[in-house]
Amino acid sequence: MDEALKTNVLYFGDNLEILRNRDYFPNECIDLIYLDPPFNSKKDYNILFKENGGVESEAQIKAFTDTWHWTQTAENTYHDIVINGPLKIGKLIGALHDTIGCNDVMAYLVMMTARLIELHRVLKPTGSLYLHCDPTASHYLKLVLDQIFGANNFRNEIIWRYRRWPAKQKAFQRMHDVILCYIKARGGPHRWNQLYEELSPSSIRQWKGKLRVDVTSEEGTRHSEIGEKVSPGVPMSDVWEISQITAPYKEYLGYETQKPLALLERIIKASSNEGDTVLDPFCGCGTAVVAAQKLNRRWIGIDITHVAVALMRNRLKDSFNIDAEVIGEPVDLAGAKALAYQDRYQFQWWALSLIRARPLGEKKKGADKGIDGVIHFIDEVSGTPKRVVVQVKSGHVGVNAIRELKAVAANNAIGVLITLESPTGPMRVEAVDAGFYHSPIWNKDYSKIQIFTIEDLLKGKTVDMPPQTQTSVTFAKAPKISKKEGKQLLMD
Ligand SMILES: C[S@@+](CC[C@H](N)C(=O)[O-])C[C@H]1O[C@@H](n2cnc3c(N)ncnc32)[C@H](O)[C@@H]1O
């Protein structure tokens, strides 16, 4: 393994900046890359949590939408590729720019090209890259990948077919994604473990004392005699039928674009071995990371939102009892101040993640105005969820902040204020004056209004509230993955 490479780690930030940092990613250090960028569709694919009851909450987080529109950043990246990038890639991007124009599609292609150039650099000569996209973008991306990896190194266009409710459209139902697979293939054979289609029990029958397998081919069903041993099956094709992950699947964490573990396990098993390093630079709620851990591979995940990073961290803790290190998140007050200065919303989401609160997003309605996040718990025999409501303040705070919080907490169990600045004496008095929330189940009183500074939370202080049960947690809990299923990879 590359000594300079840090593995089993999450990065918070823009993957382009992180990938370009050669202290983090030296040349040819990664065995397998899977990337699932937000597609070039009209929908914002970043963060859409489903509220209880399936209604989309307003947690639309705009942190990276810029990446996919023709902005100054896209223009600068375009110039950088054309002027400084490899000649043939610059030529292709220049030609596409002339043909497509300066629009969202071109912005997407330019941003993807810059990242794919870096990903190609960090991939080992024996490595493979799987790019997950949809039919609105796959044809453009294939042109780009052919230039970066070489058309000879194209291996597969995998069709991931899933079922979902039919949409109202005057076209055939669109029910597949595309995963483009390329190998780096410089100076040696690439990793490849043959996978086989699972045989249904009905297709294996005893026949004249020997086992026979029915294999359905395009021409119809043909039979093959295979002797005493059961064959591993037929080599797997490039059309994969795997269910999408939605509620009420146990695996579903409420992350809109969550991919099935089964899909990632297939990719990782085919194109890496135990101990290899898997990188997902757009890792969302961390499906690739979890699949890698489960299969005893090393992993690196990158995401640009704190919500995704927090979800991933919780998922690794819940599934494997791993406390993942996150690079790029504040670790002290100075770092927290820098984040607040740089981006108020990212600061807010990060602060909420410290107490495992779920962000409510920007477009809140009615009584939820003024609430930045919530923690759910169940405290009644009836099972009705109760809420801890959270406000985060990165600027100056005074007694009015507590009065405001008291108002929004009135119809909720507990109100929490997270603040960068230390609270004033009158704020503390006003908070104490709010009294207590009484828990009927635990028969215990909890302070109605609680104030935490960022420093308190970094030191490990937590909200004083009734315990969360398995069914009442704020984020869906990832199922535990047993030691046998995914024995933890020894770090060295
Ligand atoms: C389609 S989702 C990935 C979902 C993931 N495969 C899963 O199973 O959860 C895309 C992710 O890319 C992240 N993202 C978008 N732009 C990014 C960037 N420039 N750098 C790092 N992450 C980014 C988003 O925050 C989002 O979580």
The ligand as an ORCA input file, in Angstrom:
! r2SCAN-3c Opt
* xyz 0 1
  C     -25.821     11.452     -6.106
  S     -25.159     11.811     -4.541
  C     -24.215     10.390     -4.128
  C     -25.034      9.334     -3.461
  C     -24.215      8.140     -2.999
  N     -23.791      7.301     -4.083
  C     -24.995      7.312     -1.977
  O     -25.223      6.129     -2.175
  O     -25.404      7.905     -0.977
  C     -23.948     12.994     -4.966
  C     -23.179     13.572     -3.788
  O     -22.117     14.366     -4.305
  C     -21.878     15.431     -3.410
  N     -21.160     16.462     -4.171
  C     -21.637     17.277     -5.138
  N     -20.675     18.079     -5.610
  C     -19.547     17.746     -4.941
  C     -18.197     18.212     -4.981
  N     -17.841     19.170     -5.816
  N     -17.301     17.649     -4.148
  C     -17.669     16.650     -3.287
  N     -18.936     16.172     -3.215
  C     -19.854     16.710     -4.021
  C     -23.256     15.841     -2.926
  O     -23.211     16.499     -1.677
  C     -23.978     14.493     -2.864
  O     -23.944     13.981     -1.562
*
